[in-house]
Amino acid sequence: MNIIGKNDYKNLQKLILNRNFKKIFFLTGYNSFYKSGADKIFKNISKNKEVNFFFKKKYLPELQELKKIIKLINKFKPDLIIAVGGGCVLDYAKLANVYFNEGNIEESVSKSNFNFKKKHSKLIAIPTTAGSGAEVTPFAVLYINKNKYSVENEFVKPDYYFIIPELIIKSKKILKASTGFDAIAQALESMISVKSNEKSLEFSKKSLKLSIPNYINFIKKPNIENTIKMCLAANLSGKAISIAKTNGPHAASYPFSVYYGIDHGHAVSLTINEFMLKYYLNSNYSITSFDLKERFNSIFKLFKIKNIYELDAMLKNIKNQAGLENNFKKLGINISRDYNKILSGVNDQRLKNCPIRIERNDLKSILLTKK
Ligand SMILES: [Fe+2]
């Protein structure tokens, strides 16, 4: 279900009424729920229903908090879970809904052993950020002891999603900058991922056509129109990475979030220029089934530019305008001191999806030479 526009919550109300859900478990964050105005919308929806709430506290989806959520779900036994929030909330809901009867989550994620047979309840995802597209992806992130794992399975995907722009338009500028950049990066990376195909390419292109002209205005001069366009761009980028997955910039981003508390989209933005340059300049050695240089030409067309150096300049300019700090030092990141720690947190699964072979040494040079 994909409904966008003002007063969409009426369709949400209809769905809950028609399906006769009786017990609703709300998984949300305090800010997501009250500051976005979601509380007013859900007051009506949950009338005459048995309702239980969980407000997540952690900044990233972590095992201990996930276990708490699972305990509550098993006790309350909802027939519907509604997740209202950003990527972390949505990931918690997606994970709890498949891990509700799993004894050893650590073992499952560390061995990528995802034999889910069923979900606990129907799950509705309602994002309060325009970024990750987590409402449509069949994967979720989980951190265990500062290591990032990706849980990937069709059962992880939410059953329904609703995009309510009124909940998103009010979010803070810095959050819009970070989540919106995530949508751009996901669409861009998925265009050149090893796993990219015709279908994912279509989603990526559609996403970029919406995000490139609307991203900065969505941050600086938000209105319903540019908010809807960014929501759509995020949603399409989620559909693109569901097929093509992300690569270098995402692979390298996780330690920046874990060790330095940098928001996901912002963390992804930190190395995107360096990866794009590296990919393009080594396109003769590409490991993709498609012509990598041709694919870059499509990217240049979408950005209305001529070459890789203009793409580099444009991405820098976009980050600058969005207020995303691009300098490691200013972010308190000492690469030459910390690169072993950072490299140990890089996601190998995503790294393998780069269009050229990227080894740990390449990564080191990308991080050390970043200006
Ligand atoms: Fe992302």
Boltz pocket constraint, residues with backbone or C-beta under 6 A from the ligand:
constraints:
  - pocket:
      binder: B
      contacts: [[A, 132], [A, 182], [A, 186], [A, 250], [A, 264], [A, 268]]
      max_distance: 6.0
